[in-house]
Amino acid sequence: MASWTFHSAGSLHMGRGSLAHLGPSVERMHVARLFLVTDAVLEKLGFVDRLREHLPKVELSVFSAITPEPPEETVIRAIAAAREFNPGAILGLGGGSN
């Protein structure tokens, strides 16, 4: 699958090599603190570590308790964690119903 970028109020980068777009995007937004929402599988597979490699100057907080079709209590926990961290941006890593 070829990589592609969707632009609207923000940007969606999808496909192989998409993480390479992250550093420049975050720099353009002047984000110092980033809240990452993902699932435990992607974290275990090393995607969070690879993401950190592209963001060496950014403080990152990871919420990896997302499940397919997350129940309301999971969303509420993610919101609380994000508010406590007070990020400059929120990044979703994953796809489908996550």
N, C-alpha and C positions, 0 to 999 in steps of 0.2 A: 504494500500500500504506500503510495506517495504521501509525503508530508504536505499539509496544507494549513493555512491560517485563516481564521474567521475574525473579522473586525466588526465590532458594534460598540457599545459603551466601553467594553474591554476587548480583550482578544482571547481566542481559543487557539492553542497550538496543539495539533494532533499528529500522531504518526511517529515513525522512527526518527530519532534525533531531535525531538521536540524540546527536550530539556536544555539544549544549547541556546534556545531563544529566551530562556528564563532570566538569566543574568542581565542581559541588556534591557529586558522589559522592566525588571525590578529597579535597575539603576535609573531608567527614565522617569520612574515614579518617585524616586528618592525615598524608597522604603528601607527603614532600618530594622523594623520588627515585622516578621511575617508569621501568620498563623496558618498552619498546614492541616487540611482535613483530608484524611485518607483512610484506608483500611489496614488491618494488621497483616494481611497477606502481602500487599505491596511494600509495607515496611520490612517484613521478613525477607522478601526477595531482593532487598537492597536499593529500592528506588528512592527511599528517603535519604540514604547515604549519598547516592549519586546526585540528588537534588542539592544536598549540602555542598558538594564539590563545586557546583555552579554559583553558589551564593556564599562565598567565604566571609563576607563583611556583614552579613545579615543575621540578626538574632532570630532563631527559629523555634517556634513552639509547635509540637506535633500532637494532633488529636487523631489517634488511629483506631478508635472504637466504632467506626462506621461499618454497618452491615448492609447487605442488600435490602432495599425498602426499609430504611431505618425507622424504628418506632419513635414516637414523639419524645419519649424520655431521653433518647440518645441525642436528638436534635437539641433539646433543652440543655443537656450536659455540654454539648459542643458550644452553644451560645454562651453559657456561663464561663467556660474555659477561655473563650475568645475575649470576653469582656474583661476577665481578670488579667489576661496578658496584654490587652490594649494594643493590638497590632496596627501597623500602617496599612496593611492589606491582608486579605484572606485568599489562600490558594487551595483549590480542590485538585487532588491528584487521584485519578481513577476514572472510571467510566460507568456506563450503564446506570443502574439505579443508585450507585454510590454517590 
